[in-house]
Amino acid sequence: MELGTLAPWGSTLVALVALGVAIAGNRSKAMSEKMRWLADRVDKVEDRATAIETRLEHLPAKETTHRLEVSMTELRAEVAVLAERIKPVAAVSERLQEFLLDEVKRR
């Protein structure tokens, strides 16, 4: 084979290799940009997860919530008893007020 016949094939081969390198470089750049975008997105999700974890740390535990519910039920019962006990006192107060108003009207 002569150098003259190899030259066109050689230049074609060099052009194809250059094209392959350019395509691979472009793909790696696109992948790099996509990886950067994904990394930014993961960072944002991590920040949100950290914020949620911080909020959840301040919430009461299941046992604490249950104790609060039980205490509120007990308080509700005690308030109902007190309301029943106050009714006679309120009635006496009303009668006393009516009596005093009648006394003032008589004078």
C-alpha positions in Angstrom: 0.0 0.0 0.0 1.2 3.4 -0.8 1.1 6.4 1.3 -1.2 8.2 -1.1 -3.9 5.6 -0.7 -3.5 5.5 3.1 -3.8 9.3 3.5 -7.5 9.6 2.8 -8.2 6.7 5.1 -6.0 8.1 7.8 -7.6 11.5 7.6 -11.1 9.9 7.7 -10.0 7.8 10.7 -8.6 10.9 12.5 -11.8 12.8 11.7 -13.9 10.0 13.1 -11.8 9.8 16.3 -12.1 13.6 16.7 -15.9 13.3 16.2 -16.1 10.5 18.8 -14.0 12.6 21.3 -16.2 15.6 20.7 -19.4 13.6 21.2 -18.1 11.9 24.4 -16.9 15.3 25.7 -20.3 16.9 25.1 -22.1 13.9 26.7 -19.8 14.1 29.7 -20.5 17.8 30.0 -24.2 17.2 29.8 -23.9 14.5 32.4 -21.9 16.8 34.6 -24.5 19.5 34.4 -27.2 16.9 35.1 -25.2 15.6 38.1 -24.8 19.1 39.4 -28.6 19.7 39.1 -29.3 16.4 40.9 -26.8 17.3 43.6 -28.5 20.7 44.1 -31.9 19.0 44.2 -30.6 16.4 46.8 -29.3 19.3 48.9 -32.7 21.0 48.9 -34.4 17.8 49.9 -31.9 17.2 52.7 -32.6 20.8 54.0 -36.3 20.2 54.0 -35.9 16.8 55.7 -33.7 18.5 58.4 -36.3 21.2 58.9 -39.1 18.6 59.3 -37.0 16.5 61.7 -36.4 19.7 63.8 -40.1 20.3 64.0 -40.9 16.7 64.9 -38.3 16.8 67.7 -40.4 19.4 69.5 -43.7 17.5 69.3 -44.7 15.4 72.3 -44.3 11.7 72.3 -47.2 9.3 72.1 -47.1 8.5 75.8 -47.1 12.2 76.7 -50.0 12.9 74.4 -51.9 10.0 76.0 -51.2 11.3 79.5 -52.5 14.7 78.4 -55.7 13.2 77.1 -56.3 11.3 80.3 -55.6 14.4 82.4 -58.0 16.4 80.3 -60.7 13.7 80.7 -60.2 13.9 84.5 -60.3 17.7 84.5 -63.5 17.6 82.5 -65.1 15.3 85.1 -63.9 17.5 87.9 -65.3 20.6 86.2 -68.7 18.9 85.7 -68.8 18.1 89.5 -67.9 21.7 90.3 -70.6 23.0 88.0 -73.1 20.8 89.8 -71.9 22.1 93.2 -72.1 25.7 92.1 -75.7 25.5 91.0 -77.1 25.7 94.5 -74.8 28.6 95.3 -76.0 30.4 92.2 -79.6 29.8 93.2 -79.0 31.2 96.7 -77.2 34.2 95.1 -80.2 34.9 92.8 -82.6 34.6 95.7 -80.5 36.9 97.9 -80.2 39.5 95.0 -84.0 39.4 94.5 -84.6 39.8 98.3 -82.2 42.8 98.4 -83.9 44.4 95.4 -87.3 43.9 97.0 -86.0 45.4 100.2 -84.7 48.5 98.3 -88.1 48.8 96.6 -90.0 48.7 99.9 -88.0 51.6 101.3 
